[in-house]
Structure formats: structure tokens, C-alpha cells
Amino acid sequence: MRIPESKIEEVRTSASVVDVVSEFVQLRKRGKNYIGLCPFHNEKTPSFTVSEEKQIFHCFGCHTGGNVFKFLMEFQKISFVEAVQH
């Protein structure tokens, strides 16, 4: 199934990475960004950062990062098409 670029862009601009990530990870605001415990590896000190301004996430511990689609694909083990439909 092919999703039109216009639909992908529409979802990307309307879906806040902070809102989506916070469905699965407890985030706290720190400065411009949000931080929390990384859902991709076991840690006690938060190294997982979400940038509302840039609409990306990044873990400084395991170096996983990307946009809202990448987060859903990695966290829920789903395809790109399923992430766009989320």
C-alpha cells in the first residue's frame, strides 16, 4: 500500500511528537525540550529527549532517534504505513 506524500506530510505536521511519545513515556519539561526514561533500553537516569520545536526524539544513551513515525515503528514494532495510520 502506497501512501501519498501529501498525506504523509499532513500527518507529520499535525501529529506532535511530544503528544505521541507521551502516550507511552512519562515526559517532564526541561527548558525547550522534554525528557524521560528511554523506552528502548533500561536506564535509571533520563537520557531520552523529545524536541517539540524540531519534532524529533533522541536518546543520548542508546542513540536511537528520529521523528514521530520512527518512534512508533521502533516502539510498537510496526511498519511505516501502520505508523502513518496511527
KOLKEGU-264980 format. One record per residue: residue in three letters; x, z, y of N, C-alpha, C, O in turn. Coordinates in steps of 0.2 Angstrom, whole numbers, plus 5000, padded with zeros to 4 digits. Each point is the difference from the previous one (the first is absolute). Last residue first. Layout:
// KOLKEGU-264980
<r type="ALA" n_east="X" n_up="Z" n_north="Y" ca_east="X" ca_up="Z" ca_north="Y" c_east="X" c_up="Z" c_north="Y" o_east="X" o_up="Z" o_north="Y"/>
...
// end
This chain:
// KOLKEGU-264980
<r type="HIS" n_east="4992" n_up="5062" n_north="5027" ca_east="4999" ca_up="5007" ca_north="5001" c_east="4997" c_up="5002" c_north="5007" o_east="4999" o_up="5005" o_north="5001"/>
<r type="GLN" n_east="5009" n_up="4973" n_north="4992" ca_east="4993" ca_up="5001" ca_north="4999" c_east="4998" c_up="5007" c_north="5001" o_east="4994" o_up="5002" o_north="5001"/>
<r type="VAL" n_east="5029" n_up="4991" n_north="5000" ca_east="4996" ca_up="4997" ca_north="5005" c_east="4993" c_up="5002" c_north="5000" o_east="4997" o_up="5001" o_north="5005"/>
<r type="ALA" n_east="5016" n_up="5005" n_north="4977" ca_east="5002" ca_up="5004" ca_north="5006" c_east="4996" c_up="4998" c_north="5006" o_east="4998" o_up="5003" o_north="5004"/>
<r type="GLU" n_east="5001" n_up="4984" n_north="4976" ca_east="4996" ca_up="5007" ca_north="4999" c_east="5001" c_up="5004" c_north="5006" o_east="4995" o_up="5003" o_north="5003"/>
<r type="VAL" n_east="5018" n_up="4977" n_north="4995" ca_east="4993" ca_up="4999" ca_north="5002" c_east="4995" c_up="5006" c_north="4999" o_east="4996" o_up="5001" o_north="5005"/>
<r type="PHE" n_east="5027" n_up="5001" n_north="4990" ca_east="4999" ca_up="4999" ca_north="5007" c_east="4993" c_up="4999" c_north="5002" o_east="4997" o_up="5002" o_north="5004"/>
<r type="SER" n_east="5006" n_up="5012" n_north="4974" ca_east="5003" ca_up="4994" ca_north="5002" c_east="4999" c_up="4999" c_north="5008" o_east="4996" o_up="5004" o_north="5003"/>
<r type="ILE" n_east="5007" n_up="5021" n_north="4984" ca_east="4995" ca_up="4994" ca_north="5001" c_east="5004" c_up="4994" c_north="5002" o_east="5005" o_up="5000" o_north="5003"/>
<r type="LYS" n_east="5001" n_up="5025" n_north="4994" ca_east="5002" ca_up="4995" ca_north="4995" c_east="4995" c_up="4995" c_north="4999" o_east="4997" o_up="4998" o_north="4995"/>
<r type="GLN" n_east="5003" n_up="5021" n_north="5021" ca_east="4995" ca_up="4999" ca_north="4996" c_east="5002" c_up="4995" c_north="4994" o_east="4995" o_up="4999" o_north="4995"/>
<r type="PHE" n_east="5021" n_up="5006" n_north="5022" ca_east="4997" ca_up="5007" ca_north="4998" c_east="4995" c_up="4999" c_north="4995" o_east="4999" o_up="5004" o_north="4995"/>
<r type="GLU" n_east="5012" n_up="4976" n_north="5013" ca_east="5005" ca_up="5005" ca_north="4997" c_east="4996" c_up="5006" c_north="4998" o_east="5001" o_up="5002" o_north="4994"/>
<r type="MET" n_east="4987" n_up="4982" n_north="5018" ca_east="5002" ca_up="4997" ca_north="4994" c_east="5005" c_up="5005" c_north="4996" o_east="4999" o_up="5000" o_north="4994"/>
<r type="LEU" n_east="4993" n_up="5007" n_north="5027" ca_east="4994" ca_up="5000" ca_north="4995" c_east="5003" c_up="4997" c_north="4994" o_east="4998" o_up="5002" o_north="4994"/>
<r type="PHE" n_east="5017" n_up="4997" n_north="5024" ca_east="4998" ca_up="5007" ca_north="4998" c_east="4995" c_up="5000" c_north="4994" o_east="5001" o_up="5004" o_north="4995"/>
<r type="LYS" n_east="5004" n_up="4976" n_north="5015" ca_east="5006" ca_up="5002" ca_north="4996" c_east="4998" c_up="5007" c_north="4997" o_east="5001" o_up="5002" o_north="4994"/>
<r type="PHE" n_east="4985" n_up="4989" n_north="5022" ca_east="4999" ca_up="4997" ca_north="4994" c_east="5005" c_up="5002" c_north="4995" o_east="4998" o_up="5002" o_north="4994"/>
<r type="VAL" n_east="5003" n_up="5006" n_north="5028" ca_east="4995" ca_up="5003" ca_north="4997" c_east="4999" c_up="4997" c_north="4993" o_east="4998" o_up="5003" o_north="4995"/>
<r type="ASN" n_east="5026" n_up="4994" n_north="5013" ca_east="4994" ca_up="5000" ca_north="5004" c_east="4995" c_up="5003" c_north="4996" o_east="5001" o_up="5003" o_north="4994"/>
<r type="GLY" n_east="5025" n_up="5004" n_north="5002" ca_east="4996" ca_up="4993" ca_north="5001" c_east="4994" c_up="5001" c_north="5004" o_east="4999" o_up="5005" o_north="5004"/>
<r type="GLY" n_east="5022" n_up="5009" n_north="4979" ca_east="4997" ca_up="4999" ca_north="5006" c_east="4996" c_up="4993" c_north="5001" o_east="5000" o_up="4996" o_north="4995"/>
<r type="THR" n_east="5018" n_up="5023" n_north="4990" ca_east="4994" ca_up="4996" ca_north="5000" c_east="4997" c_up="4999" c_north="5006" o_east="5000" o_up="5005" o_north="5004"/>
<r type="HIS" n_east="5020" n_up="5009" n_north="4990" ca_east="5000" ca_up="4993" ca_north="5004" c_east="4995" c_up="4995" c_north="4999" o_east="5001" o_up="4994" o_north="5001"/>
<r type="CYS" n_east="5004" n_up="5031" n_north="4992" ca_east="5000" ca_up="4994" ca_north="4995" c_east="5000" c_up="4993" c_north="5003" o_east="5001" o_up="4995" o_north="4996"/>
<r type="GLY" n_east="5000" n_up="5024" n_north="5019" ca_east="5003" ca_up="5003" ca_north="4994" c_east="5001" c_up="4994" c_north="4995" o_east="5006" o_up="5000" o_north="4997"/>
<r type="PHE" n_east="4984" n_up="4998" n_north="5024" ca_east="5007" ca_up="5000" ca_north="5001" c_east="5003" c_up="5003" c_north="4994" o_east="5007" o_up="5000" o_north="4999"/>
<r type="CYS" n_east="4970" n_up="4985" n_north="5005" ca_east="5003" ca_up="5007" ca_north="4997" c_east="5007" c_up="5000" c_north="5001" o_east="5003" o_up="4995" o_north="4997"/>
<r type="HIS" n_east="4975" n_up="4991" n_north="5016" ca_east="5007" ca_up="5000" ca_north="4997" c_east="5002" c_up="5007" c_north="4998" o_east="4998" o_up="5005" o_north="5003"/>
<r type="PHE" n_east="4980" n_up="4977" n_north="5008" ca_east="5003" ca_up="5006" ca_north="4997" c_east="5007" c_up="5000" c_north="4998" o_east="5002" o_up="4994" o_north="4998"/>
<r type="ILE" n_east="4981" n_up="4992" n_north="5022" ca_east="5004" ca_up="5000" ca_north="4993" c_east="5001" c_up="5008" c_north="4998" o_east="4999" o_up="5004" o_north="5004"/>
<r type="GLN" n_east="4991" n_up="4986" n_north="5018" ca_east="4996" ca_up="4999" ca_north="4994" c_east="5004" c_up="4999" c_north="4993" o_east="4999" o_up="4996" o_north="4996"/>
<r type="LYS" n_east="5008" n_up="5009" n_north="5028" ca_east="5002" ca_up="4995" ca_north="4997" c_east="4996" c_up="4998" c_north="4994" o_east="5001" o_up="4994" o_north="4997"/>
<r type="GLU" n_east="4992" n_up="5024" n_north="5016" ca_east="5002" ca_up="4995" ca_north="5005" c_east="5002" c_up="4994" c_north="4996" o_east="4998" o_up="4994" o_north="5002"/>
<r type="GLU" n_east="4998" n_up="5025" n_north="4986" ca_east="4994" ca_up="4997" ca_north="5003" c_east="5001" c_up="4994" c_north="5004" o_east="4997" o_up="4995" o_north="5000"/>
<r type="SER" n_east="5018" n_up="5017" n_north="4980" ca_east="5000" ca_up="4998" ca_north="5008" c_east="4994" c_up="4996" c_north="5001" o_east="4999" o_up="4995" o_north="4998"/>
<r type="VAL" n_east="5011" n_up="5023" n_north="4983" ca_east="4996" ca_up="4995" ca_north="5001" c_east="4999" c_up="4999" c_north="5007" o_east="4999" o_up="5005" o_north="5004"/>
<r type="THR" n_east="5019" n_up="5007" n_north="4976" ca_east="4997" ca_up="4999" ca_north="5007" c_east="4996" c_up="4995" c_north="5001" o_east="5001" o_up="4994" o_north="4996"/>
<r type="PHE" n_east="5012" n_up="5024" n_north="4986" ca_east="4995" ca_up="4995" ca_north="5000" c_east="4997" c_up="4999" c_north="5007" o_east="4997" o_up="5005" o_north="5002"/>
<r type="SER" n_east="5017" n_up="5013" n_north="4988" ca_east="5004" ca_up="4994" ca_north="5003" c_east="4996" c_up="4994" c_north="5000" o_east="5003" o_up="4995" o_north="5002"/>
<r type="PRO" n_east="4994" n_up="5034" n_north="4994" ca_east="4997" ca_up="4994" ca_north="5002" c_east="5006" c_up="4995" c_north="5003" o_east="5003" o_up="5001" o_north="5004"/>
<r type="THR" n_east="5001" n_up="5018" n_north="4978" ca_east="5001" ca_up="5000" ca_north="5007" c_east="4997" c_up="4993" c_north="5002" o_east="5003" o_up="4995" o_north="4997"/>
<r type="LYS" n_east="4997" n_up="5011" n_north="4980" ca_east="4998" ca_up="5006" ca_north="5003" c_east="5000" c_up="4999" c_north="5008" o_east="4996" o_up="5004" o_north="5003"/>
<r type="GLU" n_east="5002" n_up="4977" n_north="4975" ca_east="5004" ca_up="5003" ca_north="5006" c_east="4996" c_up="5006" c_north="5002" o_east="4994" o_up="5001" o_north="5000"/>
<r type="ASN" n_east="5005" n_up="4976" n_north="4982" ca_east="4999" ca_up="5008" ca_north="5000" c_east="5005" c_up="5003" c_north="5005" o_east="5006" o_up="4999" o_north="5000"/>
<r type="HIS" n_east="4983" n_up="4975" n_north="5001" ca_east="5005" ca_up="5004" ca_north="4996" c_east="4999" c_up="5007" c_north="5002" o_east="4996" o_up="5002" o_north="5004"/>
<r type="PHE" n_east="4989" n_up="4982" n_north="5004" ca_east="5004" ca_up="4995" ca_north="4995" c_east="5006" c_up="5004" c_north="4996" o_east="5003" o_up="4997" o_north="4996"/>
<r type="PRO" n_east="4982" n_up="5011" n_north="5023" ca_east="4996" ca_up="4999" ca_north="4993" c_east="5004" c_up="4996" c_north="4995" o_east="4997" o_up="5000" o_north="4994"/>
<r type="CYS" n_east="5012" n_up="5016" n_north="5028" ca_east="4999" ca_up="4993" ca_north="4997" c_east="4996" c_up="5000" c_north="4993" o_east="5002" o_up="5004" o_north="4996"/>
<r type="LEU" n_east="4994" n_up="5014" n_north="5025" ca_east="5004" ca_up="4999" ca_north="4994" c_east="4999" c_up="4993" c_north="4997" o_east="4995" o_up="4998" o_north="4999"/>
<r type="GLY" n_east="5003" n_up="5004" n_north="5027" ca_east="4997" ca_up="5003" ca_north="4994" c_east="5005" c_up="5000" c_north="4994" o_east="5005" o_up="4997" o_north="5001"/>
<r type="ILE" n_east="4989" n_up="4996" n_north="5028" ca_east="5005" ca_up="5001" ca_north="4995" c_east="4996" c_up="5003" c_north="4994" o_east="4995" o_up="5004" o_north="5001"/>
<r type="TYR" n_east="5002" n_up="4980" n_north="5023" ca_east="4997" ca_up="5004" ca_north="4996" c_east="5005" c_up="5001" c_north="4994" o_east="5003" o_up="4996" o_north="4998"/>
<r type="ASN" n_east="5001" n_up="4996" n_north="5029" ca_east="4999" ca_up="4998" ca_north="4993" c_east="4997" c_up="5006" c_north="4996" o_east="4998" o_up="5005" o_north="5003"/>
<r type="LYS" n_east="5010" n_up="4995" n_north="5021" ca_east="4995" ca_up="4994" ca_north="4999" c_east="4998" c_up="4999" c_north="4993" o_east="4995" o_up="4996" o_north="4999"/>
<r type="GLY" n_east="5012" n_up="5028" n_north="5004" ca_east="5002" ca_up="4995" ca_north="5005" c_east="4995" c_up="4994" c_north="5000" o_east="4994" o_up="5001" o_north="5000"/>
<r type="ARG" n_east="5000" n_up="5012" n_north="4981" ca_east="5007" ca_up="5002" ca_north="5003" c_east="5002" c_up="4995" c_north="5005" o_east="5003" o_up="4995" o_north="4998"/>
<r type="LYS" n_east="4974" n_up="5012" n_north="4985" ca_east="5003" ca_up="4997" ca_north="5006" c_east="5006" c_up="5003" c_north="5002" o_east="5001" o_up="5006" o_north="5001"/>
<r type="ARG" n_east="4990" n_up="4994" n_north="4974" ca_east="5000" ca_up="5004" ca_north="5006" c_east="5003" c_up="4996" c_north="5005" o_east="5005" o_up="4996" o_north="4999"/>
<r type="LEU" n_east="4982" n_up="5000" n_north="4975" ca_east="5005" ca_up="4998" ca_north="5005" c_east="4999" c_up="5005" c_north="5006" o_east="4995" o_up="5002" o_north="5002"/>
<r type="GLN" n_east="4999" n_up="4994" n_north="4970" ca_east="4999" ca_up="5004" ca_north="5006" c_east="5005" c_up="4999" c_north="5005" o_east="5006" o_up="5001" o_north="4999"/>
<r type="VAL" n_east="4985" n_up="4981" n_north="4983" ca_east="5005" ca_up="5004" ca_north="5002" c_east="4999" c_up="5004" c_north="5006" o_east="4997" o_up="4998" o_north="5004"/>
<r type="PHE" n_east="4987" n_up="4986" n_north="4986" ca_east="5004" ca_up="5002" ca_north="4994" c_east="5005" c_up="5005" c_north="5002" o_east="5002" o_up="5004" o_north="4995"/>
<r type="GLU" n_east="4984" n_up="4987" n_north="5022" ca_east="4995" ca_up="5000" ca_north="4994" c_east="5004" c_up="5003" c_north="4994" o_east="4996" o_up="5003" o_north="4996"/>
<r type="SER" n_east="5016" n_up="4991" n_north="5023" ca_east="4997" ca_up="5007" ca_north="5000" c_east="4995" c_up="5001" c_north="4996" o_east="4998" o_up="5006" o_north="4998"/>
<r type="VAL" n_east="5011" n_up="4972" n_north="5005" ca_east="5005" ca_up="5005" ca_north="4996" c_east="4997" c_up="5007" c_north="5000" o_east="5001" o_up="5003" o_north="4995"/>
<r type="VAL" n_east="4987" n_up="4981" n_north="5017" ca_east="5000" ca_up="4998" ca_north="4993" c_east="5004" c_up="5005" c_north="4996" o_east="4999" o_up="5003" o_north="4995"/>
<r type="ASP" n_east="5000" n_up="4999" n_north="5029" ca_east="4993" ca_up="5001" ca_north="4996" c_east="5001" c_up="4999" c_north="4993" o_east="4997" o_up="5005" o_north="4996"/>
<r type="VAL" n_east="5021" n_up="4989" n_north="5017" ca_east="5000" ca_up="5007" ca_north="5000" c_east="4993" c_up="5002" c_north="4996" o_east="5000" o_up="5005" o_north="4996"/>
<r type="VAL" n_east="5005" n_up="4972" n_north="5008" ca_east="5004" ca_up="5003" ca_north="4994" c_east="4999" c_up="5008" c_north="5000" o_east="5001" o_up="5002" o_north="4995"/>
<r type="SER" n_east="4980" n_up="4981" n_north="5014" ca_east="5005" ca_up="5005" ca_north="5003" c_east="5004" c_up="5002" c_north="4994" o_east="4997" o_up="5003" o_north="4995"/>
<r type="ALA" n_east="4988" n_up="4975" n_north="5008" ca_east="5001" ca_up="5005" ca_north="4995" c_east="5006" c_up="5004" c_north="5003" o_east="5005" o_up="4998" o_north="5000"/>
<r type="SER" n_east="4988" n_up="4982" n_north="5011" ca_east="4994" ca_up="5005" ca_north="5000" c_east="5001" c_up="5006" c_north="4996" o_east="4997" o_up="5005" o_north="5001"/>
<r type="THR" n_east="5019" n_up="4976" n_north="5000" ca_east="4999" ca_up="5003" ca_north="5007" c_east="4994" c_up="5005" c_north="5000" o_east="5001" o_up="5004" o_north="5005"/>
<r type="ARG" n_east="5004" n_up="4985" n_north="4974" ca_east="5006" ca_up="5004" ca_north="5002" c_east="4999" c_up="5003" c_north="5007" o_east="5003" o_up="5005" o_north="5001"/>
<r type="VAL" n_east="4980" n_up="4981" n_north="4990" ca_east="5000" ca_up="5007" ca_north="4997" c_east="5006" c_up="5004" c_north="5002" o_east="5000" o_up="5006" o_north="5002"/>
<r type="GLU" n_east="4998" n_up="4972" n_north="5007" ca_east="4994" ca_up="5004" ca_north="5002" c_east="5000" c_up="5007" c_north="4997" o_east="5000" o_up="5005" o_north="5003"/>
<r type="GLU" n_east="5016" n_up="4979" n_north="4989" ca_east="5002" ca_up="5002" ca_north="5007" c_east="4994" c_up="5005" c_north="5003" o_east="5002" o_up="5005" o_north="5003"/>
<r type="ILE" n_east="4994" n_up="4984" n_north="4976" ca_east="5005" ca_up="5005" ca_north="5000" c_east="5002" c_up="5003" c_north="5006" o_east="5001" o_up="5006" o_north="5001"/>
<r type="LYS" n_east="4984" n_up="4977" n_north="4999" ca_east="4997" ca_up="5006" ca_north="4998" c_east="5005" c_up="5005" c_north="4999" o_east="4999" o_up="5006" o_north="5001"/>
<r type="SER" n_east="5008" n_up="4973" n_north="5006" ca_east="4996" ca_up="5003" ca_north="5005" c_east="4997" c_up="5006" c_north="4998" o_east="4999" o_up="5005" o_north="5004"/>
<r type="GLU" n_east="5013" n_up="4982" n_north="4980" ca_east="5004" ca_up="5003" ca_north="5005" c_east="4996" c_up="5004" c_north="5005" o_east="5002" o_up="5005" o_north="5002"/>
<r type="PRO" n_east="4986" n_up="4990" n_north="4975" ca_east="5002" ca_up="4996" ca_north="5006" c_east="5005" c_up="5005" c_north="5004" o_east="4998" o_up="5006" o_north="5001"/>
<r type="ILE" n_east="5000" n_up="4996" n_north="4972" ca_east="4997" ca_up="5003" ca_north="5006" c_east="5003" c_up="4996" c_north="5006" o_east="5006" o_up="4999" o_north="5001"/>
<r type="ARG" n_east="4991" n_up="4995" n_north="4972" ca_east="5004" ca_up="5000" ca_north="5006" c_east="4996" c_up="5002" c_north="5006" o_east="4994" o_up="4999" o_north="5000"/>
<r type="MET" n_east="5007" n_up="5004" n_north="4971" ca_east="4996" ca_up="5000" ca_north="5006" c_east="5004" c_up="5000" c_north="5006" o_east="5005" o_up="5004" o_north="5001"/>
// end
